[in-house]
Amino acid sequence: MSVKRNPLVKRVLVIASAAVLLLVLGAGGYAWYLYHETTDTISDIYQPIGTVPPAGDGTQAVAGGAGGAGAGGGAAGEATGAVQLAASGDADPSGTARRIVDLNAKDPFTVLLLGVDERSGDVGRSDTIMVVGVNPAKHSVLLYNIPRDTRTEIVGKGTTDKINHAYAFGGVDMSIRTVERFMNVPIDYYVKVNMEGFERIIDILGGVSVDNPFGFTIDGVTYPQGRLELDGENALLYSRMRYDDPKGDIGRIERQQSVLGELIGKAKRLKTVAKLPDILDQIRENAKTNLTLDDMKALFDNYRKEIDTVSKDQVNGGGQRIGGIYYYMVSEQERARMHDKLAAQLADDGV
C-alpha cells in the first residue's frame, strides 16, 4: 500500500531538515571559530620567564624561614627545605633555572598575578600583586595579596623600595625575582593583566555589582554606601581608591577582590559565550603569561574538579614614612610566617 505525501508537507520537511543542518553546521563552525580564536590568543599572550641577574650572590633567605629559628619555623619549614633552596637562588645563582612542575601529575604550584597600570608614556607599575598557591592534593588554594607599598629588596636592582616598583624597573622578570625573595618560595607561573583591558572586559560583560561598605569620592566621582552598579571605568576607579580607606591598601585589595569575584561570576554564565570573541581580543591586547595551551588544558582537566576551597591570608604590617615616602613595613617574623604557611600549602605530603 502506497502513501501519497502532501507536496506542502514534503517542502516543510525539506526546509526543516535544511534548517537543522544549517544550525548544526553553524554551531560546529562557530565552535571551531572559538577554538581557533582561543588557541591563537593563548599563543599570542605566551611569554616565558626570562633572566634577571639576582642581587648579590642570590643566597639571602628570610630569617626564620624553612627550618629557621624565627617565628613560624619548625615542622613546616623542615618539610619544605627544597622549596626554600629553589626560591633563594642557591641552586642556580644565574637565576636561569626554573623548577619543573608536572601539571599532568597534579603537582602543586604557585602563580604570580600582576595587575599592571600601563598608560601612554609610562612603563607602569604593578598595582595588584597576588601570590597563589595551588595544591590539588589538599583540594585548596591559598591566596596572598601583597600591598603595593611593601618595602623590600628589589632583586636585580640592588635597592630597597616599594615592591610594585620592581615592575617599573625590570618588568615581569624582576617582579617575579623580587616576590620570590620576599616570600622565599619559587614562582612557577605568572599572569600579567593591564588594568585598562580589565576595564573594557567589565564593559563587555555588562558591568559589575558591588556592596560598597562606606561612601567616598575619588577624582570627582562619588560612590555612596550600599549596592552599586558599575561600568568598567567606574569599577576600576572604585577598586583603585586607598587614601580615604581606613584600612589603607588592605581596603583597596578587598575592593579589588569584590570586583574580581563579580567579574568571574559573570564570565562563568552560559550567555557569555557569545561575547567570548570580544573578551579574547582584550586578553590578546592586555595579558601575558608563561602558561602554554597544553598547561591550560592540563589545569582544566586535572585541577578544576580538585579545588574545593580558596583561603586568603593577610600580609600583616604597618605604615611608616622613610625620607618622606610612605612604605608598608613587613617584619622578618611575618615574612617567615607567610613563607611557612605557603610552603606547607605547597608540600606534597598527601594531606
C-alpha angles and dihedrals in degrees: 000000000000126000119216112220120218107243090223092053089048092052091048091052091049092049092045092049091049091048092051090048092050091048091050093047091044092051091047091048092049091047089051090048092052092047091049092048092047094051091046091050093050089049091050096049096045112115120161123222110269132201129282116175108243120241114260113339093329094240102108112126134187113266109250093014124136106351091350129135098243130092113311096020122130134070097003091049094047091050093052105041091125089059091054092049092052091049098045095057097239092123093055117011091188089067093225100113121084124193115252118249118192107206091182088060090049094244117179113251146173131237128197112211114200122189103195127196102214118172135171110291093006124097088211137222132248102255092176121046119177128172114200125193114198122192119169091187087064091038089228149105124214117204129196122187107201112207110242093231094056109137113229145132113291101221112223093018099068093224139105112235145129109315093234090061089071089079092050091050101042112359124228095337095057091043090055094048091046094050090045089055093044094049095030092224130105121260109221102180138012137199119197120193127184106228092221088063089047087058093054093048089055089055092048089054092048101257132286137267120225137175106234109207095204139007121259143156126227128176090351094306118117121212110193122207115270138039113350133189108212135187120213098273094048093042091054092047090047091053093048100056114107112138094075093042113103088217093051114203091355089062091049090052091052091052091049090052092051092051092046092048091053091047093051090050091054093045091056094058118105096235088063090075091082089056094049096100091057091046091050090052090055092046090050091052099040111030140070131181141161091226111113127211089258090051091053092048090050091049091050094046101039109027108030096081095035099065115085104157139037116198127188126208123196123230101234118215144107142247122263134170117227117182089349092304123117117235134176104231120211118187125230088245091055092048089051091051091050092048094050093048093049093043090051089050090054096044111120093219099132093246 
